[in-house]
């Protein structure tokens, strides 16, 4: 069994952290998200909206990330995220 298969079986979800570079000023732009999918290639195929402090805003394809990490992520069953928190975190992306 491959390590990726073992990670998929053990983890409920995966935390993905991606590091991008602003195409205008070169500033580091980061993105963190949690998905059921641990496969980096599937996450890389999506595009993500960014807004940089230099004024640039636009979409960047996950494939253009300078770095991409994925870690198994298991939350406590007792953890509850309110609707307001979900909206806040979604607005930060």
N, C-alpha and C positions, 0 to 999 in steps of 0.2 A: 504494500500500500504506500502511495506517495505521501510525503509530508503534507502537501496541500490538502489531500483527501482526509488525513487524520485531523488537521486543523478544522476542516469543514464539519466533521462529525462532532468535535468537542465544543465548538463555539456556537453560541446562539446567533451572534452577529459579529460583524467586523468593523473596526474603526479604521477609516481611511484618512490619511493626512497627505495633502498634496501641496507642493511648493511651486508657485508660478513666478514669472517676472513680468512686470508691467511693460508693454511694448513701447510706451512713450518715454518713461523716465528710468526704467530699470529697477524700480523699487520691488521688494519681495512682496508677493501676494500669497496668502495661505488659505487653505480650505480644509476643514475637517468635517467628516460626515460618517454616519453609522448606517451600514446596509447589511442585509442578510447575505449578500454576495461577497465572498472573499477574493474572487478572481479579479486581479488588478486590471487585466485587459478589458473586462466589461465596463469597469468604472472609467477607464481611459477613453472609451468610445463616446462618452457623454460630453456635452458642453456645459459650462458653468458661467454665470453672470458675475462680473467683478466691477468694482468702482475703486479707483485709486485716488489717493490724496492729491495727485497732480492734476486731477480733473478728468482723466481718461476713464471711460466706462465701456464695457463691451463683454462679449462672450469669448472664453478661451476653451479650446478642446482639451480634455483631460490628457490626451496624448502629448500636449505641448508642455506639460509640467516638467520642471527641472528635476524633481524627486517625487516619488510616490511610495508611501509605506502603508501596509495593511497589517493590523494586529487583531487577533481574536479578542472579542469584547463581550463580556458577560455582565449584565447588570443584576443587581439584587432583585429578587422577586417582589420585595417590599417597596421598591422605588416607584414613585408615581410622578409623572410629569403632567402638569396642568395644561389646559388648552392655551393659556396665556404664555406659558413657557415655550410650548411648541411653536407658537407664532413668533415669539421673540427670536428663538434660535433660527427659524426659517428666514427671518428678515436679515439675519447677520450674514447669510450666504450670498 
